[in-house]
Amino acid sequence: MKKHNFSAGPCILPQEVLKKAADAVQNFSGLELSLIEISHRSKDFVEVMENARSLVKELLNLPDGYSVLFLQGGASMQFLMTSYNLMKVDGKAAYLDTGTWSSKALKEAKIFGEVAVIASSKDKGYGYIPKDYSIPNNIDYLHLTSNNTIFGTQLKEFPKTHSLLVCDMSSDIFSRQLDFSQFDLIYAGAQKNMGPAGATLVIVKDEILGKTGRKIPSMLDYQVHLSKDSMFNTPPVFAVYTSMLTLQWLKEKGGISVIEKENEVKAALLYAEIDANPHFQGFAAKEDRSSMNVTFTLTDESKSKEFDKLWNEAGINGLKGHRSVGGYRASMYNALPIESVQVLVDVMKKLN
């Protein structure tokens, strides 16, 4: 039976990408060597890294003056690195607290200086995005989280600020069209929508670096990694290669404009059933609903065994909600076909 993969991460990947990645593990680029045993300094892998970075710039329509890095440590390492590289000595940063990951990010920032939490949705279980807040003038940067995987909320608009604008886009990058040039630094763990776990994408405007007045350890210094083209140390070769394949797949589909329309159709289909079916209710505020992570609960918890049996029998995987929210979470990343969403909707209709 075909499995319908709604896992929140590591994410579903296109079948053709998985096939090519599997082939490369056996025989990469006709070398009669595995991708994971060749030198990362070899011409063949250097081309992979350059192609991956080039595809990022192309798909996001980034202007000159931005650099792309593939690093390790996940988005959690970027909670630390953004502050290390952008917050001045005795500096200050502002954070919009919209969920678990933004909360973890601001905790790390407090190590380096003052942090202003300009607004938070914690008061209602992170079920909405704060709207009315002011941004201080005396900050080094403003940090946002574009999509909240656990709670199913998503920023639909981004504030204007005179400071640097930093955004964690781990779970919705490459899923919708944005003016990416409005951001000074973007980071994203690959495993939510781009590739396997192990690689972290960082996009940074070159001119903002080297201005903190602090000494930064080499492994945490963006400028060091930029000077070595993401190869200051051995990169996660399989994760970078598979991310490159996924980006190629997205380009061949027609890019972000095409995938955004598909994502909107998938989200509309599932949210319509949640709103129409008396057995279910959405968790996130309607105006802030994520197109990537749909969170919902049963109106009658006594039906959980019946519903769980139905979706498991239908070959659905990864539907259980995060332990901090409960209920259910359908993560519908780029590679998830609408047929899988229809299977879930059909299951929901069967619940008596």
URLINBEL-V647576 format. One record per pair of residues at least 24 apart in sequence whose C-alpha atoms are under 7 Angstrom apart, sorted by the first residue. I is the first residue (numbers start at 0). J is the second residue. D is the distance in Angstrom with one decimal. If there is no record, write none. Layout:
I_J_D ; I_J_D
This chain:
0_314_6.6 ; 1_314_6.4 ; 2_314_4.8 ; 2_315_5.7 ; 2_316_6.5 ; 3_314_6.0 ; 3_315_4.7 ; 3_316_5.9 ; 3_339_5.4 ; 4_315_6.3 ; 4_316_5.0 ; 4_317_6.2 ; 5_316_5.8 ; 5_317_5.0 ; 5_318_5.9 ; 5_329_5.2 ; 5_330_4.8 ; 5_331_6.2 ; 6_316_6.6 ; 6_317_4.2 ; 6_318_6.7 ; 6_330_5.9 ; 7_191_6.8 ; 7_330_5.2 ; 8_190_5.8 ; 8_191_5.0 ; 9_190_4.7 ; 9_191_5.8 ; 9_195_6.2 ; 9_196_6.2 ; 10_190_5.7 ; 10_191_5.1 ; 10_192_6.0 ; 11_334_6.1 ; 11_335_6.5 ; 12_194_6.9 ; 12_334_5.5 ; 13_334_5.2 ; 16_241_7.0 ; 16_244_5.9 ; 16_245_6.2 ; 20_241_6.0 ; 34_237_7.0 ; 35_236_6.6 ; 35_237_6.4 ; 39_233_6.7 ; 47_240_6.3 ; 48_239_6.9 ; 51_243_4.6 ; 54_246_6.4 ; 58_254_6.3 ; 58_255_6.8 ; 59_179_6.5 ; 61_179_6.7 ; 61_180_6.2 ; 64_204_5.8 ; 64_205_5.8 ; 65_202_6.7 ; 65_203_5.5 ; 65_204_4.4 ; 65_205_5.7 ; 66_202_5.8 ; 66_203_5.5 ; 66_204_6.4 ; 66_205_6.5 ; 67_201_5.8 ; 67_202_4.7 ; 67_203_6.6 ; 68_200_5.9 ; 68_201_5.0 ; 68_202_6.4 ; 68_225_7.0 ; 68_229_5.4 ; 69_198_6.1 ; 69_199_5.5 ; 69_200_4.9 ; 69_201_6.4 ; 69_229_5.8 ; 70_198_5.7 ; 70_199_5.0 ; 70_200_6.5 ; 70_229_6.6 ; 70_234_6.9 ; 71_197_6.1 ; 71_198_5.2 ; 71_199_5.5 ; 73_188_5.2 ; 73_197_6.8 ; 73_198_6.6 ; 73_199_5.3 ; 74_186_6.8 ; 74_187_5.9 ; 74_188_5.1 ; 74_199_6.6 ; 78_104_4.6 ; 78_107_6.1 ; 79_107_5.6 ; 79_108_6.6 ; 80_219_5.8 ; 82_108_5.5 ; 82_111_6.7 ; 83_111_7.0 ; 83_215_6.8 ; 84_208_6.7 ; 84_211_6.6 ; 84_220_6.6 ; 85_139_6.8 ; 85_208_7.0 ; 85_211_6.0 ; 86_139_5.7 ; 86_211_5.9 ; 87_139_7.0 ; 87_211_3.9 ; 87_212_6.1 ; 88_211_6.1 ; 88_212_6.0 ; 88_213_6.2 ; 90_139_6.6 ; 91_138_4.9 ; 91_139_5.8 ; 92_138_5.0 ; 92_139_5.4 ; 92_140_5.2 ; 92_141_6.1 ; 93_117_6.4 ; 93_138_6.6 ; 93_140_6.4 ; 93_141_4.7 ; 93_142_6.2 ; 94_141_5.8 ; 94_142_4.8 ; 94_143_6.4 ; 95_119_6.2 ; 95_142_6.5 ; 95_143_5.6 ; 96_120_6.6 ; 97_125_5.8 ; 97_128_6.3 ; 98_125_5.6 ; 98_147_6.2 ; 101_144_6.1 ; 125_150_6.5 ; 126_150_6.2 ; 126_152_6.8 ; 126_282_6.5 ; 126_283_4.6 ; 126_284_6.1 ; 127_152_6.3 ; 127_283_5.9 ; 127_284_5.3 ; 127_287_6.0 ; 128_152_6.9 ; 128_154_6.9 ; 128_287_6.3 ; 138_162_6.4 ; 139_163_6.4 ; 140_164_5.7 ; 140_165_6.8 ; 141_165_6.0 ; 142_166_5.7 ; 143_167_6.3 ; 144_168_6.3 ; 146_170_6.1 ; 146_171_6.2 ; 146_289_6.8 ; 148_292_5.8 ; 149_321_6.0 ; 150_283_6.8 ; 150_294_6.5 ; 151_283_6.0 ; 151_288_6.1 ; 151_289_5.2 ; 151_292_5.0 ; 151_293_5.4 ; 151_294_5.4 ; 152_283_6.0 ; 152_287_5.2 ; 152_288_4.9 ; 152_289_4.8 ; 153_287_5.6 ; 153_288_6.0 ; 153_289_4.7 ; 154_287_6.7 ; 171_291_6.5 ; 173_255_6.0 ; 174_255_6.2 ; 174_258_6.4 ; 174_259_5.6 ; 174_333_6.4 ; 175_255_5.9 ; 175_256_6.9 ; 175_259_4.8 ; 176_255_6.1 ; 176_256_6.2 ; 192_332_5.8 ; 192_333_6.6 ; 193_242_5.5 ; 193_245_6.2 ; 194_238_6.3 ; 194_241_5.7 ; 194_242_4.5 ; 194_245_6.7 ; 195_238_5.4 ; 196_238_6.6 ; 197_235_6.2 ; 197_238_5.8 ; 198_235_6.2 ; 198_238_5.6 ; 198_239_6.3 ; 258_333_6.6 ; 262_290_6.6 ; 262_333_6.8 ; 263_290_6.6 ; 265_337_5.7 ; 265_340_6.5 ; 266_290_5.3 ; 269_340_6.8 ; 269_344_6.4 ; 272_344_6.5 ; 291_330_5.5 ; 291_331_5.0 ; 291_332_5.7 ; 292_328_6.4 ; 292_329_5.7 ; 292_330_4.3 ; 292_331_6.2 ; 293_328_5.4 ; 293_329_5.0 ; 293_330_6.2 ; 294_327_5.7 ; 294_328_4.4 ; 294_329_6.5 ; 295_326_6.0 ; 295_327_5.3 ; 295_328_6.4 ; 296_326_4.4 ; 296_327_5.9 ; 297_326_6.9 ; 306_350_6.4 ; 309_346_6.3 ; 310_346_6.2
